[in-house]
Amino acid sequence: MTDLSALDRGTPPGAADPVKVLLHRHRELCERAVDPLEIAAGLEAHGITDRTAARFRHRDVFSLAEELYARVPRDSETGTSGSDGASGTDAPSREGSARGTVPLLLLPVLPGLLCAASLIGLSRTHGQTRLYAAAAGVLAVTLALRAAVRRGPLSVPADIVPRAATGSWTCWLVGYAVLGDGLLRTAVTGGPDGLPDGTTEGHWPLALAPVLALTLACLPATWTTHLFLTVARRKLATSRALEDFAASVRPVLLGTVALFIGALAAIVALCSPFLGTAPVSATILTLGALLLVARLLTVHGFTHAPRVILMLTAVAQVLAVATVFAARLPGCALLGAPVETLVTARGPAAVPVLACGAGALVLLVHASRTLTRASAHLHAEQPR
């Protein structure tokens, strides 16, 4: 991290070339940058603002970055001309474009298709065969989801360490969406009297709509994330100040989340006739919004807040169910009173709606502050 106070002391007001000191301190950044925008984002990441740029005789960080970029010699500027070079770059460009359509079109479709096929298989099997079909379906959907999020706009930067991943807490949240409401409903009435049997009836009913809707929503999540990355990069190219960039990207972020929620609502409405569920599900919408915002932050390298919020959301849902069971112990009836009152008044879906809704709101506020920085898009690449 650059010590700005030391930087200012090392650049006296009467210095003939105040930018030279800054170039020396950030030479590595300037040499590897592919354009001035990358330098501007890197400078912002080191704490250099438009006010600091004025001390280097520039009106903003973008103007300062343009001078730094121009001062660094690059061998590629003289080695890419010629007819052979022009013809040689067309084919790789077309090949790269063709490869880029795979993460955007094919991979995000697979989880939803495999999940729908698995649900059809479950509806037509019984007994032990149904158990095998469920295991095969879970494995297939898991592998498809893993492939979809490891490439393309939803992929995590390569420098993110494995322990920073949020996959385990995401599995907890999806698992609760499938099993939690049914367990909570029966727990309030004194059950359950048995284990889940893989159906929407029985002592412990399952909810199949959330998992189908969320896997189908992998496609709009990929597209909306790609849209946000593309528009943010374009805004970065046209902005002339860090404040202008933040003000222009914030509506794009909110619009991206709103667009995804609208697409997810349409998916729920289309799936409801086949699953016998309500055409509107606040549980699925809040969970989907939470997972999307968490992924947007993770894609841009901000992993701490999504991990903490997803963990707290999952723990809150588990604790809500645990208090109902703990209330059955002698002298502990008051423990389950808040949850039982909420379930009686609003139904078991109120617990995940409140938990996921609060988590999504906190992450969205956090994202509106972090993803509107130019430095947040320094390593945000187009579909990989």
Long-range contacts (C-beta under 8 A, 24 or more apart in sequence): 1-46, 1-47, 2-26, 2-46, 2-47, 2-48, 4-47, 4-48, 4-52, 8-52, 8-55, 11-55, 11-56, 18-55, 18-56, 18-57, 19-56, 19-57, 19-58, 19-64, 19-67, 19-68, 19-71, 22-56, 22-64, 22-68, 23-68, 23-71, 23-72, 26-68, 27-72, 30-68, 30-69, 30-71, 30-72, 31-72, 33-69, 33-72, 35-69, 36-62, 36-65, 36-66, 36-68, 36-69, 37-62, 37-65, 37-236, 37-237, 37-374, 38-378, 39-65, 39-68, 39-69, 40-64, 40-65, 40-236, 40-374, 41-236, 41-374, 41-375, 41-376, 41-377, 41-378, 42-375, 42-378, 44-242, 44-373, 44-374, 44-375, 45-373, 45-375, 45-378, 49-242, 50-241, 50-242, 50-243, 60-240, 60-241, 60-242, 61-241, 61-242, 61-374, 62-239, 62-240, 62-241, 63-240, 100-382, 100-383, 102-151, 102-152, 103-148, 103-151, 103-152, 103-153, 103-155, 103-222, 103-383, 103-384, 104-152, 104-153, 104-222, 104-223, 104-226, 104-383, 107-144, 107-147, 107-148, 107-151, 107-152, 107-222, 108-148, 108-152, 108-218, 108-219, 108-221, 108-222, 108-223, 109-218, 109-219, 110-144, 110-147, 110-148, 111-141, 111-144, 111-145, 111-148, 111-215, 111-216, 111-218, 112-212, 112-215, 112-216, 112-217, 112-218, 112-219, 114-140, 114-141, 114-144, 114-215, 115-141, 115-211, 115-212, 115-215, 115-216, 116-212, 116-216, 119-208, 119-212, 122-198, 130-198, 131-198, 134-198, 141-211, 141-215, 144-215, 145-215, 145-218, 148-218, 148-222, 149-295, 151-383, 151-384, 152-222, 152-226, 152-383, 152-384, 153-222, 153-225, 153-226, 153-229, 153-299, 153-382, 153-383, 154-221, 154-222, 154-225, 154-295, 154-299, 155-299, 155-384, 156-298, 156-299, 157-299, 157-301, 157-379, 159-301, 159-379, 160-298, 160-301, 160-303, 164-303, 164-304, 164-307, 165-298, 165-303, 165-307, 166-294, 166-298, 166-303, 166-306, 166-307, 166-310, 169-307, 169-310, 169-311, 169-313, 169-314, 170-291, 170-294, 170-310, 172-310, 172-314, 172-318, 173-287, 173-290, 173-291, 173-310, 173-313, 173-314, 173-317, 173-356, 174-210, 174-211, 174-214, 174-287, 176-314, 176-317, 176-318, 176-352, 177-207, 177-210, 177-211, 177-214, 177-283, 177-284, 177-287, 177-352, 178-206, 178-207, 178-208, 178-210, 178-211, 179-204, 179-206, 179-207, 180-317, 180-321, 180-348, 180-351, 180-352, 181-207, 181-283, 181-348, 181-349, 181-351, 181-352, 182-206, 182-207, 182-348, 183-321, 184-320, 184-321, 184-324, 184-339, 184-343, 184-348, 184-351, 185-343, 185-347, 185-348, 187-321, 187-324, 187-325, 188-324, 188-339, 188-340, 188-343, 188-344, 188-348, 200-276, 207-277, 208-275, 209-268, 209-271, 209-272, 209-275, 209-277, 209-281, 209-284, 210-281, 210-283, 210-284, 210-287, 212-271, 212-275, 213-264, 213-267, 213-268, 213-271, 213-281, 213-284, 213-288, 214-284, 214-287, 214-288, 214-291, 216-267, 216-271, 217-260, 217-263, 217-264, 217-267, 217-288, 220-259, 220-260, 220-263, 220-264, 220-267, 221-260, 221-291, 221-292, 221-295, 224-256, 224-257, 224-259, 224-260, 224-263, 224-292, 225-256, 225-292, 225-295, 225-296, 225-299, 226-382, 226-383, 227-256, 227-259, 228-252, 228-253, 228-256, 228-296, 229-299, 229-377, 229-380, 229-381, 229-382, 230-382, 232-371, 232-377, 232-380, 233-377, 233-380, 233-382, 236-374, 236-377, 239-374, 242-373, 242-374, 245-372, 245-374, 246-372, 246-373, 247-372, 249-371, 249-372, 250-368, 250-372, 253-296, 253-367, 253-368, 253-371, 253-372, 254-364, 254-368, 256-296, 257-289, 257-292, 257-293, 257-364, 260-288, 260-289, 260-292, 261-285, 261-288, 261-289, 264-288, 264-289, 281-349, 282-349, 282-353, 282-357, 283-349, 283-352, 283-353, 283-356, 286-352, 286-353, 286-356, 286-357, 286-360, 287-352, 287-356, 289-356, 289-357, 289-360, 289-364, 290-356, 290-357, 290-359, 290-360, 290-363, 293-360, 293-363, 293-364, 293-367, 294-363, 296-367, 296-371, 297-363, 297-366, 297-367, 297-370, 297-371, 299-380, 300-370, 300-371, 300-376, 300-377, 300-379, 300-380, 301-376, 301-379, 302-366, 302-367, 302-370, 302-371, 302-376, 305-363, 305-366, 306-363, 309-359, 309-362, 309-363, 310-359, 312-359, 313-355, 313-356, 313-358, 313-359, 316-355, 317-351, 317-352, 317-355, 320-351, 320-355
